Structure formats: C-alpha cells, structure tokens
Amino acid sequence: MAERQHGTGDDAVRSEVIASPNNPDAWLRLGQTYNVRHAFTKAIQAFRRALELKPGYPEAMSALAVALTNTGNAKEAIPLARQATSLAPNDPRMHAALAFALAEQGEAAEALQEADQALGLDPTATFVLLVRSEALRALGRMTEAYEAAKSAAEVDPDNPAILRLTARAALGANQYAAAETFARHTLEIDPTADQGHLLLGLALSQQRAFPAAERAFRAGLDLKPNEPDLLNGLAYVLVLQNRFQEAEPLARKAANLLQSWYVIGTLAVVAIGLGDTYKDQDLYSEARDLATRALQLVQMDIDPDEEAKLYLQRAYARARLGEVAGARQDFRIATQKARPLSNVGLAAGRNLRRLNSSRSQAQPPPDWLAHVVAVAAVALLIFASALIVSGLLDAAAYATIAIGSFAFVFVGYSLPSITRLRVGVVELERTAGPLPIPHMELIP
C-alpha cells in the first residue's frame, strides 16, 4: 500500500549515519525510520549493518525479525527473535517480535504465549497488543483479536496505523459498524490513506450500503489506480449486486497484480456468475480451476467460513460441469469447514441434498455400456452385409439397418453426457466470494 511521506527527520537520521558510519545505534535508528515508511528492504539492510557492527545487539535483532516478517520471511525471522529474547528476556519488544514471526509462520499457540508474556511485561504497549491480536486471529479467535486491537486503539486513538489494523480486526470479527467507525476515523486523520478507503468500502459492503461502498473503493483507486486490493474490493461489491460484467475486468486486473487466495476467489465467483449468465461451460471450467488455485494459496489463519466459500464455489462449478462426484465431495467439505449453523455451511448442505436428489432421478449409465452398443451395432452391420451379398436382404432394408446401427452408437456414447446435463438445471445456491480482508504489516 502507500508509502508514507518523509522529509527532514529522515535526512537527520541519514546524516547521523554519514557522520558516524560505525555507530550501530545510528544504523538501528535509520532502519526504524525506513520501517515506518514501509521501506522494508532498506530497513533490513540497515538492521543487518547494525548487527555487523555490534553482534548480539538484541534491539537490532528484534527489529530485523519484524522487518523480515513483514516481507514474508517469518521462517528466517524466528531464530533471530528467539536469540533476542534470550539476550533480553525482560524486554517486551523481543517477545512481541517473536510472537509476530510465529503467528505469520502458523505457530499460533506459541505466538499467543509469547504475546501474553510480552503483555505481562508492558500491558499498554500498542505493538504488543496488535501482535497479540494477530496471534488470536491465527487461532481463529476473531472476537478476542478485535478486542486486543481495540485496546491498542484506546491507548493511541489517533494513530492511523493502529486504527487501520483495528478496523481490519473488526471486519474479521463481523463487527462491521465498528470497522466503519475506525476506517472513517483513519480517513479523518489522513484523507489520502488508500487503506482507509479500502477498509471503509469493505465495512460498508457488509452492511449492504453498496453505493457508499463503491464510492469508498473508487476514492481509493483515484489515489492508487493499480492497487490490487482496491480493484478486488470494487469487484467484490459489484459481485454482491450480481453485476458480473462490470466486475470481471477489475477482478482480472487484481488477479494479475496479486496472486492471493481472496483475490483469486473473487475472480472465481465472477466466472461462476458469468457462466450462469451465458450458460458457458468454459467459464465454469475456469471457475473450478480458479477455486482450486485459491485453495492452494489459503493461509493458515483463514476464517473457516471463508475457506468453506472456496469449496462451495468449486463444488458449484463442478456440478454445472457434470462432475458430480467431485461436487458432492466439495459440498461435504464446505459443510465441515464452515462454522456451526453459518449461512455458508447451511447453503452447502442444501446444495448437497439437491444434488443428491437430482442424481437419484437421473443416473447416467456406465461408460462401458456405450462400447457394448458399438460392438453390437458393428456385428449387426456385418451380419446384414452377409445377408445382402447372399441375396436374402434388399438394399432398402440394409440402409435402414445401417442408419439404425449408427443411431444406436450415437445414443450409446451421448447418453452419459445428456444425462449429466440434467444436473445443470438443479437449483444450486451461490455465495459471495471470500471477504477480501487484506494483509497488513505491523510496525513497532
């Protein structure tokens, strides 16, 4: 997302490094400055230089671990953060850095333990509270995650980064009105915050305030036209209104820019909607493949209902393609993955029952039966040929037998496909794509 503005403060830090190039503290401060600007590559370089000058420097280790985690390198960050906690066991920042890396790596239970230890050392540290929120999200405890983030916002109520993360946590906990409040406050402080417009659009879309949600996404795109999360968000709200033709170019552009499970999931829903509109089997095939790709990209901390939506989408596309066994399996998985009594799980269950009912009325014959029919038809033609040669059968009768034989072969090979097409008219329920809650970095 957007990089923050910088100016004389950055110049002062760089001047300090130039004046004292062997001062590890100066390099640490320079890395922290880059961190705030989300210039993580430069931050990592600065932190590494600090460690070269001062090996075993716990503050630089933990800062480097956070920067690495923010760039998707949590596996590399974990041993650094562990070493930092061993060197400074009473510093909450060290435990928070370790908790953050563990949460991003999917080690949610240990991440929460480290976050709680950090919180015991400093109950009001906003970074610690936000890391604890991330650990709870990774465990699927969305309401508690929101409460932890909200506590950070109460400590520092006018910090745009904290407000954005709290709005995001509120979305995950289905607290959409609260998410709207935090997103609007973010934009009051910084109207140019593209993430603020994104979060506001998502919060409004979940409250079915579609025109206002569209305006929020478009305002964000005015600031950053090629931001994939904003493109995907606008496509998502158009999908909620069944405006698939308008959503398609936005969803495809977003997917080209960002290969994320929720972006690919939105495009899968668009393909399903267009498939239903045009009765196009190729679009259903694309939707099936997109849903499969999205499932391959799923992160460990995904909400169960969001994962269930992906299985439901693939099942829907498979049913329309006549892949009944695969559709039935995916509908079952969707019911198992979804939260108890959630709309997604209930819809998957209803679809499964309707599919089973349809199949009980129209079972296709086995494929081998067509081969038997073809062999019998050929044998009949050979027999008829022998009869006409011997003069026991006239030409008109032979022609009738030949045409009939070809008709039997055609029906034999077409019957399974014809029967499968009956599945396509079963009333199956679609769902919206996964709620596209974006990934966000944490800055100490």
Secondary structure, 3 states (H helix, E strand, C coil): CCCCCCCHHHHHHHHHHHHCCCCHHHHHHHHHHHHHCCCHHHHHHHHHHHHHHCCCCHHHHHHHHHHHHHCCCHHHHHHHHHHHHHHCCCCHHHHHHHHHHHHHHCCHHHHHHHHHHHHHHCCCCHHHHHHHHHHHHHCCCHHHHHHHHHHHHHHCCCCHHHHHHHHHHHHHCCCHHHHHHHHHHHHHHCCCCHHHHHHHHHHHHHCCCHHHHHHHHHHHHHHCCCCHHHHHHHHHHHHHCCCHHHHHHHHHHHHHHCCCHHHHHHHHHHHHHHHHHHCCHHHHHHHHHHHHHHHHCCCCCCCHHHHHHHHHHHHHHHHHCCCHHHHHHHHHHHHHHCCCCCHHHHHHHHHHHHHHHHHHHCCCCCCHHHHHHHHHHHHHHHHHHHHHHCCCCCHHHHHHHHHHHHHHHHHHHHHHHHHHHHHHHCCCCCCCCCCCCCCCCCCC
